[in-house]
Amino acid sequence: MSMSSQKPLLYQELAERIADLIRHGTYPPGERLSSVRQASRQNGVSISTVLQAYSLLESQGFVEARPQSGYYVCVRLEERLPEPETSSPQRDPSLISLHELVMRLMHDSTNPELVQLGAALPTIDSQMTQKINRIIANIARQKGNDAHQYQFPPGLEALRIQIARRAVSAGCNLFPSDILITSGGVDAIDLCLHAICSPGDIVAIESPSYFGTLQILEVHGLRALEIPTHPRDGISLDALEFAIEHNPIRAVMVIANFNNPLGSLMPDEKKEALVNLLAKHDIPLIENDVSGEIYFGEKRPVVCKSFDTKGLVMLLSSFSKNISPGLRIGWVAPGRYRSEVEWLKFTLSASSPTLPQMAIAEFLESGGYDQYMRRIRREYARNVKLMSDAVMRYFPEGTRSTRPSGGFVLWVQLPENVDSLELYGMALQGKITLAPGHVFSATYQFSNFIRLNAAAFDYTTERAIERLGAMVVELAARR
């Protein structure tokens, strides 16, 4: 009997049946397949047969295995939306005036009647919050009055020790004395700008940039110089070098690991080149690593600070995206500007809340944080992929989308004739909120872009994406 006429083995038959279900949409991209045990019972075969079938499907590119999560249907590269192109902002620095639209977005984010796709709010995990609440209750009982005293700058030593230990995985050798506790990441950015800039100074930023950063620049009366930024690799160093040669740039601000809204990840060699470029010109770098722990790959990406030899990199982060935004705890390692930042922190706000500092320090030390982060990374990776797939299904031709490798936001480029502010108004009428691209540029560069929050994805979210897609189709047809 020839090889071609041999009957397929049992695991091959099972693999082909599942592949056929995937081809015909029973299992759409991003969908989790039945667990090995469930598939064994459903198909009346052994666990080893299911494992062989899933392994074959994985080798054929139909599914992917996610550690401690299961098997998921792959999104094939040829089926993914094209990425947005590298941004091309105006070359002149500009003052910023976005606060009215930003405040409207923030008010929408508190409206329980809206499907929340606008503000980049993390998933509030009930298991994690229960642990934090128990820690807070225990601290309140055990520490008594100590939990109600000021923790003057630089902040709680136990927390600074934990942050310094975690910085090792990001390529940084920090001492607890290098670190200052702040009231969230926004407070850290504000302190850094206070320490090194004066009104009218030029700050080079990525394009697009997180609108919270733009708001702080506006408050300080600083001029933003937007630098072209690639949706996957980050800020253009050639464009930045040109800008430095033609403008008196006082500081540079980047989110090297998972930019908001792009989700871009700057390669290590590019981070090193950025640090060296700025060191050559003695320009400080404010590095926001707020999403650095939310990576989808095998290991945590290093920070620009790891290449700093002159103390010019002011590394900051917070626990708002990965533990709780309500606790309002962040931190900064300001390098050579530590004394100025510490003095400013004391002068402007005296200290950050003591009880949340104690609670986060204990959560980090106990190991509960690492366990939680392993789970939440898998969840965010899944949800970003599911939202990307939904945008691909429901949005019209001409749509582009980023491919984040961390964080939980998706940056979507709409067909050229669609205005995202008009879409924002229509979406609100349909009980959906989103972030129009206008707020991510000092000069309104991204009128046909939107940012979507993909921290959560369920049936309601998918139906909201479907309705948004129909609105985009309608707007494109009108024009």
C-alpha positions in Angstrom: 0.0 0.0 0.0 1.4 3.4 -0.9 2.0 6.1 1.7 -0.6 8.4 0.0 -3.4 5.8 0.5 -2.7 5.1 4.2 -5.5 6.1 6.6 -4.6 9.2 8.7 -3.8 8.5 12.3 -6.3 9.4 14.9 -4.6 12.6 16.0 -4.3 13.7 12.4 -8.0 13.2 11.9 -8.8 15.2 15.0 -6.4 18.0 13.9 -8.0 18.2 10.5 -11.5 18.4 12.0 -10.4 21.3 14.3 -8.6 23.0 11.3 -11.8 22.8 9.3 -13.8 24.4 12.2 -11.1 27.2 12.3 -11.3 27.7 8.5 -15.1 28.1 8.6 -15.1 30.5 11.5 -16.4 28.3 14.3 -13.3 29.1 16.1 -12.4 32.7 15.1 -8.9 34.2 15.5 -8.0 34.7 19.1 -10.5 32.1 20.3 -9.4 29.7 23.0 -9.8 26.0 22.1 -11.2 23.5 24.5 -8.7 22.4 27.2 -6.9 19.2 26.5 -9.1 17.3 29.0 -12.3 18.8 27.6 -11.3 17.9 24.1 -10.4 14.4 25.2 -13.9 13.9 26.6 -15.7 15.7 23.7 -14.0 13.6 21.1 -13.7 10.3 23.0 -9.9 10.1 22.5 -7.0 10.0 24.9 -5.2 13.1 26.3 -2.1 12.2 24.4 -4.1 12.1 21.1 -5.4 15.6 21.8 -1.9 16.9 22.6 -0.5 15.4 19.4 -3.4 17.0 17.4 -2.8 20.4 19.1 0.9 20.1 18.5 0.3 19.4 14.8 -2.1 22.4 14.5 0.5 24.6 16.1 3.2 23.5 13.7 0.8 24.2 10.8 0.2 27.7 12.1 -3.5 27.3 13.1 -3.1 27.6 16.8 -0.6 28.9 19.4 0.1 27.6 22.9 0.1 30.2 25.6 1.8 29.2 28.9 -0.6 28.3 31.7 -3.5 29.5 29.5 -4.1 27.0 26.7 -4.3 26.9 23.0 -5.6 29.8 20.9 -6.5 30.3 17.2 -3.7 32.3 15.5 -4.2 35.5 13.6 -2.3 34.8 10.4 0.0 37.6 9.4 -1.6 37.9 5.9 -5.0 38.4 7.6 -3.8 41.2 9.9 -4.5 44.9 9.1 -1.6 46.9 7.8 0.2 49.1 10.3 0.0 52.9 10.4 2.9 54.6 8.7 5.6 56.5 10.6 4.1 59.8 11.8 5.1 63.0 10.0 4.4 65.9 12.4 5.0 69.6 11.8 8.7 70.6 12.3 8.1 73.7 14.4 7.7 73.5 18.2 4.2 74.6 19.4 2.3 75.5 22.5 -0.5 73.2 23.5 -4.2 73.8 24.0 -6.1 70.5 24.5 -7.5 70.6 28.0 -11.2 71.1 27.1 -11.4 68.0 24.9 -9.2 66.0 27.4 -11.5 66.9 30.3 -14.5 65.9 28.3 -12.9 62.5 27.7 -12.1 62.1 31.4 -15.7 62.9 32.4 -16.9 60.3 29.9 -14.7 57.7 31.5 -16.7 57.9 34.7 -20.1 57.4 33.0 -21.3 53.8 33.8 -23.8 53.9 30.9 -21.0 54.0 28.3 -18.9 51.1 27.0 -15.5 52.3 28.1 -13.1 52.2 25.1 -11.6 55.7 25.6 -9.5 56.2 28.8 -6.6 53.7 29.2 -8.1 52.2 32.4 -6.6 48.9 33.5 -8.7 45.9 34.5 -9.6 46.1 38.2 -9.0 42.5 39.1 -11.2 41.4 42.1 -8.7 38.8 43.3 -5.9 41.3 43.4 -8.0 44.1 45.1 -9.1 41.6 47.8 -5.5 40.9 48.5 -4.6 44.6 48.6 -7.6 45.3 50.8 -6.5 42.6 53.3 -3.0 44.0 53.3 -4.3 47.5 54.0 -6.5 46.2 56.8 -3.6 44.3 58.4 -1.3 47.3 58.2 -3.9 49.6 59.7 -4.2 47.2 62.7 -0.5 46.5 63.1 1.1 49.9 62.3 -1.5 52.0 64.1 -0.5 55.7 64.1 2.6 55.0 62.0 0.4 54.4 58.9 -1.1 57.9 59.3 2.2 59.8 59.6 3.9 61.6 56.7 6.5 59.7 54.6 8.6 62.7 53.6 10.7 62.5 50.5 12.2 60.3 49.3 9.4 58.1 50.6 9.0 54.7 52.3 12.3 52.9 52.3 10.7 49.4 52.2 8.9 50.4 49.0 12.1 51.9 47.5 14.0 48.7 48.2 11.4 46.6 46.4 11.4 49.0 43.4 15.2 48.8 43.3 15.1 45.0 43.3 12.6 44.9 40.5 14.7 47.4 38.4 17.4 44.7 38.0 15.1 42.8 35.5 14.9 46.1 33.5 18.7 46.2 33.3 19.1 48.9 36.0 21.3 48.8 39.0 19.5 51.3 41.3 20.0 51.9 45.0 17.0 52.7 47.2 18.5 56.1 47.7 18.3 56.7 43.9 14.5 56.5 44.0 11.8 59.0 45.1 8.2 58.0 45.7 5.6 60.1 44.0 1.8 60.4 43.8 1.5 58.5 40.5 3.3 58.8 37.2 1.8 62.2 36.4 3.3 63.6 39.6 6.7 62.2 38.6 6.6 63.8 35.1 5.5 67.1 36.7 8.5 67.0 39.1 11.0 66.2 36.3 9.8 69.1 34.2 9.8 71.4 37.1 13.4 70.5 37.8 14.9 71.0 34.4 12.6 73.3 32.3 11.4 76.9 32.3 8.3 78.3 30.5 8.9 78.6 26.8 11.5 75.8 26.7 11.3 73.2 23.9 10.6 69.6 24.8 11.0 66.9 22.1 8.3 64.2 22.3 7.1 61.2 20.3 4.3 61.7 17.8 1.7 60.6 18.8 2.2 61.2 22.5 0.0 60.3 25.5 -2.3 63.3 26.1 -1.6 63.4 29.8 2.0 64.3 28.9 0.8 67.0 26.6 -1.4 68.4 29.4 1.6 68.7 31.7 3.6 70.5 29.0 0.6 72.9 28.6 0.4 73.6 32.3 4.2 74.4 32.4 4.0 76.7 29.3 6.4 74.5 27.4 6.6 74.1 23.7 6.3 70.6 22.3 8.4 69.5 19.3 6.9 66.4 17.9 9.3 63.8 16.4 8.3 61.2 13.8 7.7 57.9 15.5 7.4 54.4 14.0 4.4 52.3 15.3 6.6 49.4 16.2 10.2 50.7 16.8 9.5 54.1 18.4 11.0 57.6 17.9 13.1 58.3 14.8 16.6 59.0 16.0 17.6 60.6 12.7 14.7 63.1 13.0 15.5 63.7 16.6 19.2 64.4 15.8 18.1 66.8 13.1 15.8 68.5 15.6 18.5 68.9 18.2 20.8 70.5 15.6 18.2 73.1 14.6 16.4 73.8 17.9 17.5 74.6 21.5 15.9 71.4 22.9 15.8 71.4 26.7 14.6 67.8 27.3 13.3 64.7 25.5 10.4 62.6 26.7 9.8 59.0 25.6 7.9 55.9 26.5 10.4 53.5 25.1 8.5 50.4 26.3 5.0 50.2 24.9 4.3 53.8 24.0 0.8 55.1 24.6 -1.0 55.1 22.2 1.2 53.1 19.7 2.3 50.2 21.9 5.7 50.5 20.2 8.8 48.9 21.7 12.2 50.5 21.1 14.9 47.9 20.3 17.7 47.8 22.9 20.3 49.0 20.4 18.1 52.0 19.6 17.7 52.8 23.3 21.4 52.8 23.8 21.8 55.1 20.7 19.2 57.5 22.1 20.9 57.7 25.4 24.3 58.3 23.7 22.9 60.9 21.4 21.4 62.9 24.3 24.6 62.5 26.4 26.6 64.0 23.5 24.4 67.1 23.7 23.9 67.0 27.5 20.1 66.8 27.1 18.1 65.1 29.9 15.8 62.2 28.9 12.5 61.8 30.8 11.7 58.1 30.4 8.2 57.0 31.3 8.2 53.2 31.9 4.6 52.9 33.2 3.8 49.9 31.0 7.2 48.2 31.1 5.9 45.4 33.2 3.0 44.6 30.9 5.0 42.8 28.2 3.7 39.9 26.1 7.0 38.3 25.3 9.2 36.0 27.3 11.1 38.7 29.3 10.8 42.2 30.5 12.4 44.8 28.1 15.2 46.8 29.5 14.9 50.6 30.0 16.9 53.4 28.5 18.2 54.2 32.0 20.2 50.9 31.8 22.5 52.6 29.3 22.9 55.9 31.3 26.4 56.7 32.5 26.0 60.5 33.0 22.8 60.6 35.2 20.9 62.3 32.4 18.0 59.8 32.3 15.1 60.5 34.6 13.4 57.1 34.8 9.8 57.1 36.2 6.9 54.7 36.5 3.8 54.0 38.7 1.7 51.2 39.9 -1.5 52.7 38.3 -1.6 50.4 35.3 -0.5 47.2 36.9 -1.9 47.3 40.5 -4.4 50.2 41.2 -4.8 53.7 39.8 -6.7 54.6 42.9 -3.7 54.1 45.2 -1.9 56.9 43.4 1.7 55.7 44.0 4.5 56.2 41.5 8.2 56.7 41.6 11.1 58.4 39.8 14.9 57.8 39.7 16.0 61.3 38.6 19.7 60.7 38.2 21.8 63.8 38.6 18.6 65.8 39.4 17.7 63.9 42.5 18.2 66.7 45.0 16.2 69.2 43.0 13.3 66.7 42.5 13.3 65.7 46.1 13.1 69.4 47.2 10.3 70.0 44.7 8.4 67.0 45.9 8.5 68.3 49.5 7.7 71.9 48.5 4.8 71.1 46.2 3.0 68.2 48.0 5.1 67.3 51.2 4.7 63.6 50.7 2.8 60.8 49.0 0.1 58.8 51.0 1.7 56.5 53.5 -0.7 53.6 53.8 -0.7 52.9 50.0 3.1 52.9 50.1 3.1 50.3 52.9 0.5 48.2 51.1 2.3 48.1 47.8 5.6 47.4 49.5 4.1 44.3 51.2 2.4 43.1 48.1 5.6 43.3 46.1 7.6 41.5 48.9 5.1 38.7 49.4 5.3 37.5 45.8 1.7 38.1 45.2 2.5 40.8 42.6 4.6 38.5 40.4 1.9 35.9 40.4 -0.8 38.5 39.5 1.3 40.0 36.7 1.9 36.6 35.1 -1.8 36.2 34.8 -2.7 39.8 33.8 -0.1 39.8 31.0 -1.7 36.7 29.5 -5.1 38.4 29.8 -4.0 41.7 28.2 -2.2 39.9 25.4 -5.4 37.9 24.6 -7.6 41.0 24.8 -5.4 43.1 22.6 -5.4 40.4 20.0 -9.2 39.9 20.2 -9.8 43.6 19.8 -7.4 43.8 16.9 -9.2 40.9 15.2 -12.6 42.6 15.8 -11.4 45.8 14.3 -10.2 43.8 11.3 -13.6 42.1 10.9 -15.9 45.1 11.4 -14.0 48.2 10.2 -13.9 49.1 6.4 -11.2 48.8 3.9 -8.5 51.4 4.4 -8.3 50.8 8.2 -4.9 50.3 9.7 -4.0 49.1 13.2 -0.9 48.8 15.4 0.5 45.4 16.6 1.4 46.1 20.3 3.8 43.7 22.0 2.8 45.1 25.5 0.4 47.4 27.3 -3.3 47.3 26.6 -4.2 50.0 24.0 -4.7 49.8 20.3 -4.0 52.7 17.9 -6.3 52.6 14.8 -6.0 54.6 11.6 -9.3 55.1 9.9 -9.9 55.8 6.2 -8.5 59.3 5.4 -11.9 61.0 5.0 -13.2 59.9 8.4 -12.8 62.5 11.2 -12.4 60.9 14.6 -14.0 63.8 16.5 -17.2 63.3 14.4 -16.9 59.5 15.1 -16.5 60.4 18.8 -19.8 62.3 18.8 -21.6 59.5 17.0 -20.1 56.9 19.4 -21.4 58.8 22.5 -24.9 58.8 21.0 -24.4 55.0 20.7 -23.3 54.7 24.4 -19.6 54.1 23.5 -16.6 56.3 24.4 -13.3 56.3 22.6 -10.2 58.6 22.4 -10.0 60.6 19.2 -6.6 61.0 17.7 -6.7 64.8 18.0 -5.7 64.7 21.7 -2.4 62.8 21.0 -0.8 65.7 19.2 0.0 69.3 20.1 -0.9 70.2 16.5 -4.0 68.0 15.9 -2.0 65.7 13.6 -4.1 62.5 13.9 -7.7 63.6 12.9 -8.4 60.1 11.4 -7.0 58.0 14.2 -8.6 56.6 17.4 -7.2 54.9 20.5 -9.1 52.0 21.9 -8.7 50.6 25.4 -8.3 46.8 25.1 -7.8 46.0 28.8 -11.1 44.1 28.8 -12.8 42.2 26.0 -16.1 40.4 26.2 -19.4 40.1 24.3 -20.4 43.7 25.1 -17.0 45.0 23.8 -17.2 43.1 20.6 -20.7 44.4 19.9 -19.4 47.9 20.6 -16.6 47.4 18.1 -19.1 46.1 15.6 -21.3 49.3 16.0 -18.2 51.5 15.7 -17.2 49.8 12.5 -20.7 50.5 11.1 -20.3 54.2 12.1 -16.9 54.4 10.3 -18.5 52.9 7.2 -21.3 55.5 7.4 -18.9 58.4 7.8 -16.7 57.2 5.0 -19.7 56.9 2.7 -20.9 60.4 3.5 -17.7 62.0 2.3 
